[in-house]
Amino acid sequence: MRQVINRAGIRENLDITKIREKLLRACDNLEVNMVELESHIESIYAENITTKKIQESLINQAVSMTSFEESDWTYVAGRLLMMETEREVFHKRGFSYGEFYKSIKTLVEIGIYDNRLLDYTTEEVKELETAMDISRDMMYDYAGANMFVNRYLLKYDGKIYELPQEVFMCIAMLLAINEKDKVSVAKRFYEALSLKKISLATPILANLRVPNGNLSSCFITAMDDNI
């Protein structure tokens, strides 16, 4: 039985079933032939390869298969990258989606998040968590996912420490924090942000949930020419 090295540095048997499950999720409702990507699993296998490296190789393979005729491969790559990111965050902090209040509290304590997020009660955060739709992580092509992961997700000790839908909800919470019915308003902000109905400027998307984050941004306007 072939072996790989998992994220904890432990050798384990190569489980093709787990890889196939990820590929099925990544290819769901897209116009691609999953078997074409699956056929490359054997070629990327090498002695002492890590599970992380296998995932990265599959992402790169999906990117290389993207063409004008088969453009959906870029969404396969984006989905695989989002799944890899969720796995990395889980390994780093010990929990993934489903423990939103714990995520906020942890990131506030280590100095990543603005402590105003704790102005929301545990019950309010739990209510907001029910509005989070983690399937929306699967909406990105590779370029979008790559930018989101590497540019906007906050890191601690060099490792990604938050997840995409947490980003949108935390931003929504801070945008709504002074509203009378802040939970309801935060939900509306979250829906618009997570469904890409509105696009925030980079300083807001990157810094709004950071302690003392700089929210200054340039903008384009038009004026008459008096020359």
Secondary structure as the mmCIF struct_conf table of DSSP 4:
data_model
#
loop_
_struct_conf.conf_type_id
_struct_conf.id
_struct_conf.beg_label_comp_id
_struct_conf.beg_label_asym_id
_struct_conf.beg_label_seq_id
_struct_conf.end_label_comp_id
_struct_conf.end_label_asym_id
_struct_conf.end_label_seq_id
STRN STRN1 GLN A 3 ILE A 5
TURN_TY1_P TURN_TY1_P1 ARG A 7 ALA A 8
BEND BEND1 GLY A 9 GLY A 9
STRN STRN2 ARG A 11 ASN A 13
HELX_RH_AL_P HELX_RH_AL_P1 ILE A 16 CYS A 27
TURN_TY1_P TURN_TY1_P2 ASP A 28 ASN A 29
BEND BEND2 LEU A 30 VAL A 32
HELX_RH_AL_P HELX_RH_AL_P2 MET A 34 GLU A 38
TURN_TY1_P TURN_TY1_P3 SER A 39 HIS A 40
HELX_RH_AL_P HELX_RH_AL_P3 ILE A 41 ILE A 44
TURN_TY1_P TURN_TY1_P4 GLU A 47 ASN A 48
STRN STRN3 THR A 50 THR A 50
HELX_RH_AL_P HELX_RH_AL_P4 THR A 51 SER A 64
TURN_TY1_P TURN_TY1_P5 MET A 65 MET A 65
BEND BEND3 PHE A 68 PHE A 68
TURN_TY1_P TURN_TY1_P6 GLU A 69 ASP A 72
HELX_RH_AL_P HELX_RH_AL_P5 TRP A 73 ARG A 93
BEND BEND4 GLY A 94 GLY A 94
TURN_TY1_P TURN_TY1_P7 TYR A 97 GLY A 98
HELX_RH_AL_P HELX_RH_AL_P6 PHE A 100 GLU A 109
TURN_TY1_P TURN_TY1_P8 ILE A 110 GLY A 111
BEND BEND5 ILE A 112 TYR A 113
HELX_RH_3T_P HELX_RH_3T_P1 ASN A 115 ASP A 119
BEND BEND6 TYR A 120 TYR A 120
HELX_RH_AL_P HELX_RH_AL_P7 THR A 122 ALA A 131
HELX_RH_3T_P HELX_RH_3T_P2 ILE A 134 MET A 139
HELX_RH_AL_P HELX_RH_AL_P8 TYR A 142 MET A 147
HELX_RH_PI_P HELX_RH_PI_P1 PHE A 148 TYR A 152
BEND BEND7 LEU A 153 LEU A 153
STRN STRN4 LYS A 155 TYR A 156
TURN_TY1_P TURN_TY1_P9 ASP A 157 GLY A 158
STRN STRN5 LYS A 159 ILE A 160
HELX_RH_AL_P HELX_RH_AL_P9 PRO A 164 LEU A 175
BEND BEND8 ALA A 176 ALA A 176
TURN_TY1_P TURN_TY1_P10 ILE A 177 ASN A 178
BEND BEND9 GLU A 179 GLU A 179
TURN_TY1_P TURN_TY1_P11 LYS A 180 ASP A 181
HELX_RH_AL_P HELX_RH_AL_P10 LYS A 182 SER A 194
TURN_TY1_P TURN_TY1_P12 LEU A 195 LYS A 196
BEND BEND10 LYS A 197 ILE A 198
HELX_RH_AL_P HELX_RH_AL_P11 THR A 202 ASN A 207
TURN_TY1_P TURN_TY1_P13 LEU A 208 ARG A 209
BEND BEND11 VAL A 210 VAL A 210
TURN_TY1_P TURN_TY1_P14 PRO A 211 ASN A 212
#
